[in-house]
Amino acid sequence: MLKFSNHIEIPDAQIEIRAIRAQGAGGQNVNKVSNAVHLRFDIKSSSLPPECQQRLLSIGGHHISSDGVVIIKAQSYRSLEQNREDALQRLHHLIKRALMQRKTRHATKPTRASRERRLESKSKRSQVKMLRRNRDE
């Protein structure tokens, strides 16, 4: 069970984990042993709050299929258990990002001093360029 807070948790039944064969080099062992992990998590049928589901669908990126399923493939480690933990950790991180609400940005006006500094720097730059001009023209 993945737990995020006192009232938000995901039971193991909602996370599907399958052992698959890892890709790439690994000698003879790679052909015999299924030590990579394929994790699937259906967002829409999960127990996450609806606003969290929407944020997860928007920030998921390449991990989310068109039908709203998070797909994570973990094959970094040689043991099945380490790859399983890695996949669960990546899912936990992804959902934790979706649970955080971004602060709304309030537009502010520039201060009087900052406007004056900006105009001052523009006039100084103008002076520098004016002094560089060829006076014969």
N, C-alpha and C positions, 0 to 999 in steps of 0.2 A: 504494500500500500504506500502510495506517495502522499505525504502530508505536507500541506503548505501553510495552514493556519488551523485554528481550533474548529472552524466551520467549513473549510475547503480541503477535501482529500479525495484521492482517486483510488478506488478499490482495484485490486489486482485483476479482477474479472474484466475490467474495461481495457486492459492492456494485453495485447496479443504478442507473445514473444515466440519466435521459431528459430531453431538452430539450422544454419545453412553452411555450406562449404565456403570457405574464404577464397578470395581471388588472389592471384599473384604468386610470387615465389614462396617457397616453403619446403621444397624437397618432396620426398615421398609422403610425408605426413599430411600434406595439404589434400592429397587425393583420397585419403582414408577417413579423415576426421572432420566432422561438422563442428567447427568451433567459432564461426562467425554468428552474429545474432541479427535477426530481422525483426524490428519492433514496429507494431502497427497500433495506432490509437485513433479511434473515430471521435472527432471533436463534437459533432452534432448530437451523438447519442451518449455523450459523457455527462458526468454530474457537475461539470463546471458551470458557474453562473453565465447567463447569456451574454453579458457584456464582455466577459473574459473570453468566451468562445469567439466573439466577433474580432477582438483584438488578436487572438491567436491565429485566426484565419488570415488577418491582414499582415502580421509580422512573420509568419511561418516561412515564407520564401520557398526555396526548392524542396523543403522537407514535406510540404503539404501537396497532396494530389488534388485533382480537379473536383473529386467528390468529398473533400474535406477530411481526409485521413492523413495523420502524421505518419510518415514512414522514415524510420531511422535505421541505418545499417551500420553495425559496429563490428570491425574486424581488426582493430589495432593490436590486440593482445593475442597471445597464443592459447590462452585458456578460455573456455566457454563462459565461465563464471565472471571473469574480468570483463569480457566483452558485454555480458548481460548488464553488469553494473555500469559500464560506460554508457550503454544505450539508455538505461533508466536515468542516469545523471544528466544526459543531454536533453531528454524529455523534460526532466524536472527544471532544468535551466530555461528551456523554451517556454514552459508554462509560467514560471516565475516572472519572466519578462512580460508575459501577457497580463499577469495580475497587477503589475505596477501601473497606476494611472499617471499619465503625464500631466504636469501642471499646465494649466491654460496660460498662455502668454498674453499679457496685457500690454497693449501698445502705449508707449510713453513718448512725450515730446522731449526734444533735446533741451538741455538747460540753457539759460541765457549765456553763461560763461563758456559753454562748449560751442555755442553758435559764434560767439566773439572770437574764440581761439581759431575756429575754422576760417572765418573771414580774414583774420590776421595772417594766418599761414598762406591763404590764397594771395593776399596782397604782397607778402614777402616773395613768394614764388614769381609773381608778376614783375616785381622789381628786378629780380635776378635775370629773367628772360629779356626784359627791356634793356638792361645793361649789356647783354650779349649781342644785341642787334648791330648790324653794320650801319654806321651813321651816314655813309655816302649815298645811300639810296633814297 
